Amino acid sequence: MKVLVTVKRVVDYTVPVRVKDDQTGVDTANVKMSMNPFDEIAVEEAIRLKEQGIAHEVIVVSIGLPVCQDTLRTALSMGADRAILVETDLDIQPLAAAKIFKAIALQESPQLIILGKQAIDSDHNQTGQMLAGLLNWPQATFISKLKVENNCVQVTREIEGGLETLLLQLPAVITTDLRLNKPRYLSLPQIMQAKKKPLQIMSASTLQLDLQPRLKIIKVVAPQKRRAGIKVSSVTELFDRLKNETQVW
């Protein structure tokens, strides 16, 4: 089985986000970047499938500027076999990303596509669902457990009422939740070996797709600082504050 995994380069989750002075977006200049955490979980799960002998090849794909090669090399260090970078300087929104991933999927013919459920920079949570729709493949989102057998994939996902188990016929698209696994730490030998693995670079223009943005960002602002908490000495004082003060929280 061939597994295709998508990865995105985002501002590292440990870095405080700064909004640009003109409020057009987030300032990424001289900021630490890394692989989207949910995508890292997707890569880890694909590699575990390979280690179990279920998958024979893991391919990672990213979209963006040449610097995204660093993110792909990280995925190769984790154990992916080869990587594809679709180069573009356009603002790639979820629908455009889904179109690109569909084109790559048609070229590579994977039996399973794994995506992180969302990217922490935009939090759209749309690409996986759109990709499944474009391919007309079954899909399962926010999965916390995965098992492949008999040309099917059984997944467990969290819903409001508890847990839901689904059985999907392959090929299929799935998106990962935080509870699926814990990505491995990288060793120096793994990082060095990744430099020898193939990384294909192609221009997005060669795919002949309509990638123009459909959404327009009006303004980006930092969230308001939360008010300091207050302490009360009794239940009576608590009810008095709730009753007589506005914006207690």
C-alpha positions in Angstrom: 0.0 0.0 0.0 1.2 3.5 -0.9 0.5 6.3 1.6 0.5 10.0 0.7 0.9 12.5 3.5 0.5 16.3 3.3 2.7 18.6 5.4 2.7 22.4 5.8 5.3 24.8 7.1 3.9 27.0 9.8 5.0 29.3 12.6 6.3 27.0 15.4 3.6 26.5 18.1 6.0 27.7 20.8 6.5 31.1 19.2 4.3 34.0 20.3 2.4 35.2 17.2 2.9 38.9 16.2 0.4 40.7 13.9 1.9 42.9 11.2 1.5 46.7 11.8 -0.8 47.0 8.7 -3.0 44.2 10.1 -2.7 42.2 6.8 -1.5 39.0 8.4 1.0 37.5 10.8 4.6 38.6 10.9 6.8 35.6 9.9 10.1 37.5 9.4 12.9 36.0 11.5 10.4 33.7 13.2 11.0 30.0 13.9 9.1 27.8 11.5 8.3 24.1 11.8 6.0 21.3 10.5 2.4 21.8 11.4 1.9 19.6 14.6 -1.2 17.7 13.1 0.8 17.0 10.0 3.6 15.6 12.1 1.1 13.2 13.6 0.0 12.2 10.1 3.6 11.5 9.0 4.2 9.4 12.2 1.1 7.3 11.6 2.1 6.6 7.9 5.6 5.5 9.1 4.1 3.2 11.7 2.0 1.6 8.9 5.2 1.0 7.0 7.0 -0.4 10.0 4.1 -2.8 10.4 4.5 -4.0 6.8 1.1 -2.6 5.8 2.5 0.3 3.7 5.4 -0.2 1.3 6.0 3.5 0.5 5.3 6.8 2.3 5.3 10.0 0.2 5.2 13.5 1.7 3.9 16.5 -0.2 4.1 20.2 0.6 3.1 23.4 -1.2 4.9 26.7 -1.0 8.2 28.5 -1.4 11.6 26.7 -1.6 12.1 27.0 2.1 9.4 24.3 2.5 12.1 21.8 1.6 13.3 22.0 5.2 9.8 20.8 6.4 9.9 17.9 3.9 13.4 16.9 5.0 12.1 16.7 8.5 9.4 14.3 7.3 12.1 12.3 5.4 14.1 12.2 8.6 11.1 10.7 10.4 11.1 7.8 7.9 9.2 8.9 4.8 10.6 7.5 1.6 10.4 10.5 -0.8 9.1 14.0 -0.9 7.4 16.3 -3.4 7.4 20.1 -3.2 4.9 22.0 -5.3 6.5 25.4 -5.6 4.3 28.5 -5.7 4.4 32.1 -4.3 0.6 32.3 -4.4 -1.5 32.4 -1.2 -2.7 28.8 -1.2 -6.1 28.5 0.4 -7.8 25.2 1.3 -9.6 24.7 -2.0 -6.4 25.4 -4.0 -4.5 23.0 -1.7 -7.1 20.3 -2.2 -6.9 20.7 -6.0 -3.1 20.4 -5.9 -3.2 17.3 -3.7 -5.8 15.8 -6.0 -3.5 16.2 -8.9 -0.6 14.6 -7.0 -2.8 11.8 -5.9 -3.9 11.1 -9.5 -0.2 10.9 -10.4 0.9 8.7 -7.5 -2.2 6.5 -7.0 -1.9 6.1 -3.2 -4.4 3.8 -1.4 -4.5 6.1 1.6 -4.1 9.9 2.1 -3.4 11.2 5.6 -3.7 14.9 6.5 -3.5 16.8 9.7 -7.0 17.8 10.6 -6.1 21.5 10.4 -3.1 23.9 10.1 -2.4 25.9 13.3 -1.8 29.1 11.2 -5.2 29.4 9.6 -7.3 26.7 11.5 -9.5 26.3 8.4 -10.0 22.5 8.9 -11.2 22.2 5.3 -8.5 20.8 3.0 -9.0 17.1 3.9 -12.8 17.2 3.4 -12.4 19.1 0.1 -9.8 16.7 -1.1 -12.1 13.7 -0.4 -14.9 15.5 -2.2 -12.8 16.2 -5.3 -11.5 12.6 -5.4 -14.9 11.2 -4.5 -13.2 9.0 -1.9 -14.6 8.0 1.5 -13.3 10.1 4.4 -12.9 10.1 8.1 -11.9 13.2 10.1 -10.4 13.8 13.6 -9.3 10.1 13.9 -7.8 8.9 17.2 -7.2 5.3 16.2 -6.5 3.5 12.9 -6.3 -0.1 11.7 -5.9 -1.3 8.2 -7.0 -4.8 7.1 -8.6 -6.5 4.1 -8.4 -3.5 1.8 -10.3 -1.4 4.4 -9.3 1.1 7.1 -11.1 1.0 10.4 -10.9 4.3 12.3 -12.2 5.7 15.6 -13.1 9.3 15.8 -14.3 11.5 18.6 -17.8 13.1 18.3 -20.0 15.0 20.8 -21.7 11.8 22.0 -18.5 9.9 22.5 -16.6 7.7 20.1 -17.6 6.7 16.5 -16.0 3.7 14.6 -16.1 3.8 10.9 -15.0 1.2 8.2 -13.8 2.8 5.0 -13.1 1.1 1.7 -9.7 2.0 0.3 -8.7 4.3 -1.3 -9.7 6.8 1.4 -8.8 10.2 3.0 -8.3 10.6 6.7 -7.4 13.5 8.9 -5.6 13.1 12.2 -6.3 14.2 15.8 -3.8 14.8 18.6 -4.7 11.6 20.3 -3.7 9.3 17.4 0.0 9.1 18.3 3.1 10.8 19.7 5.6 11.7 16.9 9.1 10.3 17.4 12.2 12.3 18.2 14.8 12.6 15.4 18.4 11.3 15.7 21.4 12.8 14.0 21.8 9.6 11.7 18.2 9.9 10.6 18.7 13.6 9.7 21.8 12.8 7.8 20.2 9.9 5.9 17.2 12.1 4.9 19.6 14.3 2.9 20.1 11.4 0.5 16.4 10.7 0.0 14.7 12.0 -3.2 12.9 15.3 -3.1 11.1 16.2 -6.3 10.3 19.9 -7.0 7.7 20.9 -9.5 6.0 24.2 -10.3 2.4 24.6 -9.4 1.9 26.2 -12.9 2.6 22.9 -14.6 -0.5 21.4 -13.0 -2.7 23.9 -14.9 -5.1 24.4 -12.0 -7.1 27.5 -11.0 -5.4 28.3 -7.7 -6.6 31.9 -7.3 -7.7 32.8 -3.8 -11.4 32.7 -3.1 -11.2 34.3 0.3 -10.1 37.8 1.2 -8.6 38.7 4.5 -10.1 42.1 5.7 -8.0 42.5 8.9 -6.0 40.5 11.3 -5.9 41.6 14.9 -4.3 40.1 18.0 -6.8 38.7 20.6 -7.7 40.9 23.5 -5.8 40.3 26.7 -7.9 38.5 29.3 -8.9 40.4 32.4 -7.3 39.3 35.6 -9.3 37.0 37.7 -10.9 38.0 41.0 -11.2 36.2 44.3 -14.3 36.2 46.4 -14.5 35.3 50.1 -18.0 33.8 50.1 -20.8 32.4 47.9 -22.8 35.5 48.9 -20.1 37.8 47.5 -19.9 35.7 44.3 -23.7 36.0 43.7 -23.6 39.7 44.4 -20.8 40.3 41.8 -22.6 38.1 39.2 -25.8 40.1 39.8 -24.4 43.6 39.9 -21.3 43.7 37.8 -21.1 43.4 34.0 -18.3 41.7 32.2 -17.3 39.7 35.3 -15.5 37.0 33.2 
